[in-house]
């Protein structure tokens, strides 16, 4: 944040010093181009030195299993077909007696 504020103040200082000078046709485009390059370098340097955005983890692992020591007595896993609106899929389902 400190670097960004410094860069903005520097750009404002350069812009105000150019805006105060009287306009003459003899100077051409030179001061405007120089101010644009300097301002772009300052702002670009501030952006490049900032920290990147940390994206969240894209994977969902689901809740941990309810049991710790092994399978629940009297229960077993089997594959179950289901329609998801686009086609048939298979998922594991725990069946308990």
SEZAPA-539288 format. One record per residue: x, y, z of N, C-alpha, C, O in turn; residue in three letters. Coordinates in pm, whole numbers, padded with zeros to 5 digits, always signed. Layout:
SEZAPA-539288
X|Y|Z|X|Y|Z|X|Y|Z|X|Y|Z|Ala
...
//
This chain:
SEZAPA-539288
+00082|-00118|+00000|+00000|+00000|+00000|+00087|+00125|+00000|+00053|+00226|-00063|Unk
+00199|+00118|+00071|+00288|+00233|+00079|+00350|+00261|-00058|+00366|+00377|-00097|Unk
+00386|+00155|-00130|+00445|+00173|-00263|+00344|+00231|-00361|+00378|+00314|-00445|Unk
+00219|+00188|-00348|+00115|+00238|-00438|+00092|+00387|-00414|+00080|+00465|-00509|Unk
+00085|+00426|-00288|+00066|+00569|-00257|+00185|+00652|-00305|+00166|+00762|-00356|Unk
+00305|+00600|-00291|+00423|+00671|-00338|+00419|+00687|-00489|+00453|+00793|-00542|Unk
+00377|+00581|-00558|+00368|+00588|-00703|+00263|+00688|-00747|+00285|+00764|-00841|Unk
+00148|+00690|-00680|+00042|+00785|-00715|+00087|+00929|-00689|+00058|+01019|-00768|Unk
+00157|+00952|-00578|+00208|+01086|-00550|+00311|+01130|-00654|+00314|+01246|-00693|Unk
+00396|+01037|-00697|+00496|+01071|-00798|+00428|+01105|-00931|+00469|+01200|-00999|Unk
+00327|+01028|-00968|+00255|+01057|-01093|+00185|+01192|-01083|+00185|+01270|-01178|Unk
+00125|+01221|-00967|+00059|+01350|-00948|+00159|+01465|-00955|+00128|+01570|-01011|Unk
+00278|+01446|-00900|+00380|+01551|-00904|+00426|+01577|-01047|+00442|+01692|-01087|Unk
+00447|+01469|-01123|+00489|+01485|-01262|+00379|+01551|-01343|+00406|+01638|-01425|Unk
+00254|+01509|-01320|+00143|+01566|-01396|+00123|+01713|-01362|+00094|+01792|-01452|Unk
+00138|+01751|-01236|+00119|+01891|-01199|+00232|+01978|-01253|+00209|+02094|-01289|Unk
+00354|+01925|-01259|+00465|+02005|-01311|+00450|+02026|-01462|+00493|+02130|-01514|Unk
+00393|+01931|-01531|+00372|+01946|-01675|+00254|+02037|-01702|+00257|+02117|-01796|Unk
+00149|+02027|-01619|+00028|+02107|-01640|+00054|+02255|-01614|-00017|+02339|-01670|Unk
+00151|+02291|-01531|+00177|+02430|-01496|+00250|+02501|-01608|+00235|+02622|-01624|Unk
+00329|+02429|-01685|+00406|+02493|-01791|+00314|+02539|-01903|+00219|+02469|-01937|Unk
+00340|+02653|-01960|+00255|+02702|-02070|+00274|+02616|-02194|+00382|+02562|-02219|Unk
+00168|+02605|-02271|+00172|+02524|-02393|+00230|+02605|-02508|+00188|+02719|-02532|Unk
+00327|+02547|-02577|+00387|+02611|-02694|+00385|+02511|-02808|+00405|+02391|-02787|Unk
+00362|+02558|-02925|+00355|+02470|-03041|+00493|+02417|-03079|+00503|+02315|-03146|Unk
+00601|+02484|-03036|+00735|+02443|-03074|+00779|+02314|-03004|+00865|+02242|-03056|Unk
+00722|+02283|-02890|+00769|+02167|-02813|+00722|+02035|-02871|+00791|+01934|-02855|Unk
+00610|+02031|-02935|+00562|+01907|-02995|+00508|+01811|-02891|+00448|+01852|-02791|Unk
+00529|+01681|-02913|+00471|+01576|-02829|+00569|+01524|-02724|+00531|+01439|-02643|Unk
+00688|+01571|-02722|+00792|+01518|-02634|+00758|+01515|-02486|+00772|+01409|-02425|Unk
+00715|+01626|-02425|+00686|+01623|-02282|+00570|+01529|-02247|+00574|+01462|-02144|Unk
+00470|+01524|-02330|+00356|+01434|-02304|+00397|+01288|-02310|+00355|+01208|-02227|Unk
+00478|+01255|-02409|+00525|+01116|-02422|+00615|+01080|-02305|+00605|+00971|-02250|Unk
+00703|+01172|-02266|+00793|+01145|-02154|+00715|+01127|-02025|+00745|+01038|-01945|Unk
+00613|+01211|-02003|+00532|+01199|-01882|+00456|+01067|-01881|+00443|+01003|-01776|Unk
+00405|+01026|-01996|+00333|+00899|-02004|+00424|+00780|-01976|+00384|+00687|-01906|Unk
+00545|+00783|-02030|+00639|+00674|-02006|+00683|+00668|-01860|+00692|+00560|-01801|Unk
+00709|+00784|-01802|+00751|+00785|-01661|+00637|+00739|-01571|+00658|+00657|-01481|Unk
+00518|+00791|-01593|+00403|+00751|-01512|+00371|+00604|-01529|+00339|+00536|-01431|Unk
+00379|+00553|-01652|+00354|+00411|-01675|+00458|+00323|-01608|+00425|+00216|-01556|Unk
+00583|+00368|-01608|+00687|+00290|-01541|+00667|+00287|-01391|+00689|+00184|-01327|Unk
+00624|+00398|-01334|+00603|+00403|-01189|+00484|+00316|-01150|+00495|+00235|-01058|Unk
+00372|+00332|-01219|+00254|+00254|-01186|+00277|+00105|-01216|+00236|+00020|-01137|Unk
+00342|+00075|-01327|+00371|-00065|-01360|+00464|-00130|-01260|+00449|-00247|-01226|Unk
+00562|-00054|-01211|+00651|-00107|-01108|+00579|-00133|-00978|+00608|-00231|-00909|Unk
+00484|-00047|-00943|+00407|-00069|-00821|+00319|-00192|-00833|+00305|-00268|-00738|Unk
+00259|-00212|-00950|+00175|-00330|-00971|+00259|-00457|-00972|+00220|-00558|-00914|Unk
+00374|-00452|-01036|+00459|-00571|-01046|+00517|-00612|-00912|+00543|-00730|-00889|Unk
+00537|-00516|-00822|+00596|-00551|-00692|+00491|-00591|-00589|+00527|-00628|-00477|Unk
+00363|-00585|-00625|+00259|-00624|-00530|+00249|-00775|-00520|+00297|-00846|-00609|Unk
+00188|-00825|-00413|+00176|-00969|-00391|+00067|-01027|-00481|-00033|-00960|-00506|Unk
+00085|-01149|-00531|-00018|-01210|-00615|-00139|-01253|-00533|-00130|-01271|-00411|Unk
-00250|-01270|-00600|-00372|-01316|-00535|-00361|-01464|-00504|-00318|-01541|-00590|Unk
-00399|-01506|-00384|-00394|-01647|-00345|-00529|-01710|-00374|-00629|-01678|-00310|Unk
-00533|-01799|-00472|-00657|-01865|-00508|-00690|-01975|-00407|-00599|-02038|-00353|Unk
-00819|-01999|-00381|-00855|-02106|-00288|-00830|-02244|-00350|-00815|-02257|-00471|Unk
-00825|-02345|-00265|-00802|-02481|-00310|-00921|-02527|-00397|-01034|-02520|-00350|Unk
-00898|-02573|-00521|-01010|-02606|-00609|-01074|-02741|-00581|-01172|-02776|-00646|Unk
-01022|-02817|-00489|-01074|-02952|-00465|-01161|-02956|-00340|-01132|-02888|-00241|Unk
-01267|-03036|-00345|-01353|-03057|-00230|-01331|-03200|-00184|-01355|-03294|-00260|Unk
-01287|-03217|-00062|-01254|-03349|-00012|-01369|-03414|+00064|-01365|-03534|+00091|Unk
-01471|-03338|+00098|-01585|-03393|+00170|-01554|-03408|+00318|-01441|-03390|+00361|Unk
-01658|-03441|+00395|-01637|-03454|+00539|-01560|-03582|+00571|-01562|-03677|+00492|Unk
-01493|-03586|+00683|-01422|-03708|+00721|-01522|-03818|+00755|-01637|-03789|+00788|Unk
-01481|-03943|+00749|-01573|-04052|+00782|-01616|-04046|+00929|-01543|-03996|+01015|Unk
-01735|-04098|+00954|-01790|-04092|+01090|-01722|-04192|+01183|-01726|-04174|+01305|Unk
-01663|-04295|+01130|-01598|-04397|+01213|-01447|-04381|+01202|-01398|-04327|+01103|Unk
-01375|-04429|+01302|-01231|-04413|+01304|-01159|-04546|+01292|-01058|-04555|+01222|Unk
-01209|-04651|+01357|-01136|-04776|+01367|-01154|-04870|+01250|-01072|-04961|+01236|Unk
-01252|-04856|+01169|-01276|-04948|+01059|-01422|-04940|+01016|-01493|-04847|+01054|Unk
-01467|-05036|+00937|-01604|-05031|+00889|-01705|-05050|+01002|-01677|-05116|+01102|Unk
-01822|-04993|+00984|-01929|-05006|+01083|-01982|-05148|+01077|-02006|-05199|+00967|Unk
-02003|-05217|+01191|-02053|-05354|+01189|-02193|-05360|+01128|-02279|-05278|+01160|Unk
-02214|-05457|+01039|-02343|-05475|+00974|-02362|-05386|+00852|-02470|-05389|+00793|Unk
-02264|-05309|+00812|-02275|-05221|+00695|-02172|-05262|+00590|-02067|-05318|+00622|Unk
-02203|-05232|+00467|-02110|-05260|+00357|-02130|-05154|+00249|-02231|-05083|+00247|Unk
-02034|-05147|+00159|-02040|-05051|+00048|-02080|-05124|-00078|-02037|-05236|-00103|Unk
-02164|-05059|-00159|-02200|-05113|-00290|-02214|-04997|-00388|-02232|-04882|-00347|Unk
-02206|-05029|-00516|-02220|-04928|-00620|-02368|-04908|-00653|-02442|-05005|-00667|Unk
-02410|-04783|-00665|-02549|-04754|-00696|-02553|-04664|-00819|-02482|-04564|-00827|Unk
-02638|-04701|-00915|-02656|-04618|-01033|-02755|-04507|-01001|-02850|-04526|-00925|Unk
-02731|-04389|-01060|-02826|-04278|-01044|-02825|-04194|-01170|-02725|-04187|-01242|Unk
-02938|-04128|-01195|-02954|-04041|-01311|-02930|-03897|-01265|-02998|-03849|-01175|Unk
-02833|-03828|-01327|-02802|-03692|-01285|-02863|-03586|-01376|-02828|-03468|-01365|Unk
-02952|-03626|-01466|-03015|-03531|-01556|-02952|-03531|-01694|-03013|-03486|-01790|Unk
-02830|-03583|-01704|-02760|-03590|-01831|-02730|-03734|-01872|-02718|-03763|-01991|Unk
-02718|-03823|-01776|-02686|-03962|-01804|-02674|-04041|-01675|-02682|-03986|-01565|Unk
-02654|-04171|-01690|-02639|-04259|-01574|-02497|-04253|-01522|-02401|-04256|-01599|Unk
-02484|-04244|-01390|-02355|-04245|-01322|-02360|-04347|-01210|-02467|-04396|-01174|Unk
-02243|-04379|-01155|-02234|-04476|-01046|-02162|-04409|-00930|-02063|-04338|-00950|Unk
-02212|-04433|-00806|-02149|-04379|-00688|-02151|-04484|-00577|-02240|-04568|-00574|Unk
-02054|-04479|-00487|-02055|-04572|-00375|-02156|-04529|-00269|-02166|-04411|-00235|Unk
-02230|-04627|-00216|-02330|-04602|-00113|-02310|-04701|-00001|-02287|-04819|-00026|Unk
-02318|-04654|+00124|-02304|-04744|+00239|-02444|-04797|+00273|-02538|-04720|+00293|Unk
-02455|-04930|+00279|-02582|-04996|+00309|-02565|-05065|+00444|-02470|-05140|+00466|Unk
-02660|-05037|+00536|-02655|-05096|+00669|-02780|-05181|+00691|-02890|-05144|+00648|Unk
-02762|-05296|+00757|-02876|-05386|+00784|-02949|-05346|+00908|-03047|-05410|+00946|Unk
//
